[in-house]
């Protein structure tokens, strides 16, 4: 494997900033957010109705899985099916990629303490591998 990749940190490859929505956000609005911002996932907060500490994530794959249903009646909380994994910015990129592969997810939320600060996607990892 690429020696630079092995020694890299999540902070070297992640996208800073996180787009979020509430669990009750209509799914078409989540899809619109993804399309307008050209992103592949939106972090869902307030899944338990208590605050922003319980998160989920709606990925592009979750949207595809929901496309055959009654999309107008679905919310972000209904389809937040992608397992939410978190990593710290100083975590090794190799370890983050290994976690993503083990859990078969394409996105992890990067947190500092308990606050989301960015997202690392499989495309970010691919870009780092290619450099």
C-alpha positions as CSV (number, residue, x, y, z in Angstrom):
1,X,0.0,0.0,0.0
2,X,1.1,3.6,-0.5
3,X,3.4,4.7,2.3
4,X,1.9,8.2,2.4
5,X,-1.5,6.6,2.8
6,X,-0.4,4.5,5.7
7,X,1.0,7.4,7.6
8,X,-1.9,9.8,6.8
9,X,-4.5,11.0,9.2
10,X,-8.3,11.3,8.7
11,X,-7.8,15.1,8.8
12,X,-5.6,14.9,5.7
13,X,-8.4,13.5,3.6
14,X,-11.8,14.4,5.2
15,X,-14.2,17.0,4.0
16,X,-14.7,19.7,6.7
17,X,-18.2,20.6,7.7
18,X,-21.3,18.5,8.0
19,X,-24.8,18.9,6.6
20,X,-27.4,17.9,9.1
21,X,-31.2,17.5,9.2
22,X,-33.7,16.5,11.9
23,X,-35.1,13.0,11.9
24,X,-38.5,14.3,10.8
25,X,-37.2,16.1,7.7
26,X,-39.1,14.8,4.6
27,X,-37.0,12.5,2.4
28,X,-37.4,14.6,-0.7
29,X,-35.9,17.6,1.2
30,X,-32.9,15.4,2.2
31,X,-32.5,14.3,-1.5
32,X,-32.6,18.0,-2.5
33,X,-29.9,18.9,0.0
34,X,-27.7,16.1,-1.4
35,X,-28.3,17.2,-5.0
36,X,-27.8,20.9,-4.4
37,X,-24.6,20.5,-2.3
38,X,-23.4,17.6,-4.5
39,X,-22.8,15.3,-1.5
40,X,-23.5,11.7,-0.8
41,X,-24.7,11.8,2.8
42,X,-26.6,13.9,5.4
43,X,-26.2,13.4,9.1
44,X,-29.5,13.0,10.9
45,X,-29.9,14.4,14.4
46,X,-32.6,14.0,17.0
47,X,-33.3,10.4,16.2
48,X,-34.6,9.8,19.7
49,X,-36.5,13.1,20.1
50,X,-34.2,14.2,22.9
51,X,-31.5,16.4,21.2
52,X,-28.7,16.2,18.8
53,X,-26.7,13.6,20.6
54,X,-28.3,10.6,18.9
55,X,-27.3,10.6,15.2
56,X,-27.8,8.6,12.1
57,X,-26.9,9.1,8.5
58,X,-28.8,9.0,5.2
59,X,-26.5,8.0,2.4
60,X,-27.1,8.0,-1.3
61,X,-27.5,4.2,-1.1
62,X,-30.3,4.7,1.5
63,X,-32.1,7.0,-0.9
64,X,-31.8,4.4,-3.6
65,X,-33.2,1.7,-1.4
66,X,-36.2,4.0,-0.6
67,X,-36.9,5.1,-4.1
68,X,-39.4,2.2,-4.8
69,X,-41.5,3.2,-1.7
70,X,-43.8,6.1,-1.1
71,X,-41.0,8.6,-0.9
72,X,-43.3,11.5,-0.1
73,X,-44.3,9.9,3.2
74,X,-40.8,9.0,4.3
75,X,-38.5,11.1,6.6
76,X,-34.8,11.1,7.2
77,X,-35.3,9.2,10.4
78,X,-37.3,6.5,8.5
79,X,-34.4,5.7,6.1
80,X,-31.3,6.5,8.2
81,X,-30.2,2.9,7.6
82,X,-26.5,3.3,7.1
83,X,-24.6,2.4,10.2
84,X,-23.1,5.6,11.8
85,X,-19.4,5.2,12.5
86,X,-17.4,8.0,13.9
87,X,-13.6,8.7,13.9
88,X,-11.4,11.4,15.3
89,X,-9.5,13.7,12.9
90,X,-6.2,12.3,14.2
91,X,-7.2,8.7,13.6
92,X,-5.0,7.0,11.0
93,X,-6.5,7.0,7.5
94,X,-5.6,3.3,7.3
95,X,-7.6,2.5,10.4
96,X,-10.6,4.6,9.2
97,X,-10.5,2.8,5.8
98,X,-10.3,-0.6,7.5
99,X,-13.4,0.3,9.7
100,X,-15.3,1.4,6.6
101,X,-14.5,-1.9,4.9
102,X,-15.3,-4.0,7.9
103,X,-18.7,-2.3,8.4
104,X,-19.4,-2.0,4.6
105,X,-20.1,1.7,4.8
106,X,-19.0,4.5,2.5
107,X,-19.0,7.4,5.0
108,X,-17.8,8.0,8.5
109,X,-18.5,11.1,10.5
110,X,-15.4,12.8,11.8
111,X,-15.9,14.1,15.4
112,X,-13.9,16.2,17.7
113,X,-15.1,15.3,21.2
114,X,-18.8,14.7,20.5
115,X,-19.1,17.4,17.9
116,X,-19.2,16.5,14.2
117,X,-16.6,18.4,12.2
118,X,-16.6,16.6,8.9
119,X,-17.1,13.5,6.8
120,X,-14.7,11.0,5.4
121,X,-16.1,9.1,2.3
122,X,-14.8,6.3,0.3
123,X,-14.1,8.8,-2.5
124,X,-11.9,10.8,-0.1
125,X,-10.0,7.6,0.7
126,X,-9.7,6.8,-3.1
127,X,-8.3,10.3,-3.8
128,X,-5.7,9.9,-1.1
129,X,-4.7,6.5,-2.4
130,X,-4.4,8.0,-5.9
131,X,-2.0,10.7,-4.8
